[in-house]
């Protein structure tokens, strides 16, 4: 009986201390927003072109399988476009893609990995793509898979190579992840 009593007292003390560890009021805790999309941006980048971005990604080990200027078809279909530069690009690392598809066939949904490249009205060049969390969620792959982590690191390395003075844009609001359905 004494052992059970000591165990209950010990658990009560641990629970009490863990509850006192930090203030959990909403103002005391910073809420971390994990997004499936990342945007890397560099101001004053007028001299950087989408072709230069492709070369930067190739330099870090991602093959360019497409970098299409979308302003021409958009301007033909619509009366005007919003950006002076708007490209849809696709990159992949063949070795990592093959490893991931063998383990997780769903990775084929995002291979090659798409990116949007656009120049905003302030002449900042922006590149958006999936984060590690986004790739894992869309392809239904564990977040800690070493090949997926390596792939995400290659993408980040490519972003930094393409826009050396760039920074990730912080989203100060929750970005809702839509439910994907393929019909």
C-alpha positions in Angstrom: 0.0 0.0 0.0 2.9 2.3 0.8 4.4 1.8 -2.7 1.1 2.7 -4.4 0.8 5.8 -2.1 4.4 6.9 -3.0 3.7 6.3 -6.7 0.5 8.5 -6.6 2.3 11.2 -4.7 5.2 11.1 -7.2 2.9 11.3 -10.2 0.9 14.2 -8.6 4.1 16.1 -8.0 5.3 15.6 -11.6 1.9 16.6 -13.0 1.9 19.7 -10.8 5.4 20.7 -11.9 4.8 20.1 -15.5 1.6 22.3 -15.3 3.7 25.1 -13.7 6.4 24.9 -16.3 5.1 27.7 -18.5 2.2 30.1 -18.9 -0.1 28.7 -21.5 -2.3 31.7 -22.0 -2.7 32.6 -25.7 -0.7 35.8 -25.3 2.3 34.0 -23.7 2.7 31.4 -26.4 3.7 32.1 -30.0 1.6 30.0 -32.3 3.8 28.4 -35.0 2.1 28.4 -38.4 3.3 25.5 -40.6 2.5 26.1 -44.2 2.6 23.8 -47.1 3.9 26.6 -49.4 7.0 28.7 -49.1 7.8 32.0 -50.9 11.4 33.1 -51.4 11.8 36.7 -52.4 14.5 39.1 -53.3 14.1 42.8 -53.7 16.0 44.8 -56.4 16.4 41.7 -58.5 15.7 43.3 -61.9 18.8 41.7 -63.4 17.8 38.1 -62.5 15.9 36.2 -65.1 14.0 32.9 -65.0 16.7 31.4 -67.1 19.3 32.3 -64.5 17.1 30.8 -61.8 17.0 27.5 -63.8 20.8 27.5 -64.0 21.0 28.0 -60.2 18.8 25.0 -59.6 20.7 22.9 -62.0 23.9 23.9 -60.2 22.7 22.4 -56.9 21.5 19.1 -58.5 18.0 19.7 -59.6 17.3 19.1 -63.3 15.1 21.7 -65.1 12.3 19.9 -66.8 10.4 23.1 -67.8 10.5 26.8 -67.3 7.6 28.3 -69.2 6.8 32.0 -69.7 3.1 32.1 -68.9 2.6 35.8 -69.7 2.2 35.2 -73.4 -0.6 32.6 -73.1 -2.3 34.6 -70.3 -2.1 37.9 -72.3 -3.7 36.2 -75.3 -6.5 34.7 -73.2 -7.0 37.7 -70.9 -6.7 41.4 -71.7 -3.7 42.0 -69.4 -1.4 40.3 -66.9 -0.5 41.3 -63.4 3.2 40.6 -63.4 6.0 41.6 -65.8 7.5 38.2 -65.3 5.4 35.1 -64.5 6.9 31.6 -65.2 5.9 28.1 -64.2 9.0 26.0 -63.7 9.5 22.3 -62.8 12.6 20.8 -61.3 13.6 17.3 -60.0 16.5 15.3 -58.8 16.3 12.0 -60.7 18.0 9.9 -58.0 15.9 11.1 -55.1 12.7 11.1 -57.2 13.3 7.4 -58.1 14.0 6.5 -54.5 10.9 8.3 -53.2 8.6 6.9 -55.9 9.8 3.3 -55.2 9.0 3.7 -51.5 5.9 6.0 -51.9 4.3 5.9 -55.4 2.2 9.0 -54.4 5.4 11.1 -54.8 4.7 11.0 -58.5 1.9 13.5 -57.9 4.5 16.2 -57.2 7.3 15.0 -59.4 8.7 17.0 -61.0 8.2 19.7 -58.3 6.5 22.8 -59.7 7.4 26.4 -58.8 6.0 29.7 -59.7 8.4 32.6 -60.5 7.1 36.1 -60.7 8.2 39.7 -60.4 5.9 41.9 -58.4 5.1 45.6 -58.9 8.0 46.5 -56.5 10.5 44.6 -58.8 11.0 41.8 -56.2 11.5 38.4 -57.8 9.5 35.7 -56.0 9.7 31.9 -56.2 7.0 29.8 -54.5 7.1 26.1 -54.0 6.1 23.4 -51.6 7.7 23.2 -48.2 8.9 19.9 -46.7 5.5 19.8 -44.8 3.7 20.4 -48.1 5.5 17.7 -50.0 5.0 15.2 -47.2 1.3 16.1 -46.9 0.5 16.0 -50.6 2.4 12.8 -51.3 1.4 11.1 -48.0 5.1 10.6 -47.0 6.4 10.6 -43.4 7.8 14.0 -42.6 11.1 12.5 -41.4 11.8 10.3 -44.5 15.5 11.0 -45.2 15.1 11.1 -49.0 12.3 13.6 -48.7 14.3 15.8 -46.3 17.2 15.7 -48.7 14.9 16.7 -51.5 13.6 19.6 -49.5 17.1 20.7 -48.6 18.1 20.7 -52.3 15.1 22.9 -53.0 16.1 25.4 -50.3 19.7 25.3 -51.5 18.5 26.1 -55.1 16.4 29.0 -53.8 19.4 30.5 -52.0 21.6 29.9 -55.1 19.0 31.5 -57.4 18.3 34.6 -55.2 21.4 35.1 -53.0 20.0 38.1 -51.2 16.6 36.5 -50.9 14.5 35.8 -47.8 11.5 33.6 -47.0 8.3 35.7 -46.7 6.6 35.1 -43.4 2.9 34.6 -43.4 1.3 36.3 -40.4 -1.9 34.4 -40.8 -2.8 30.7 -41.0 -2.6 29.4 -44.5 -5.4 26.8 -45.0 -4.4 23.7 -46.7 -7.1 22.6 -49.1 -8.1 19.0 -49.2 -6.8 17.6 -52.5 -9.0 15.3 -54.5 -8.0 13.8 -57.8 -11.1 12.9 -59.9 
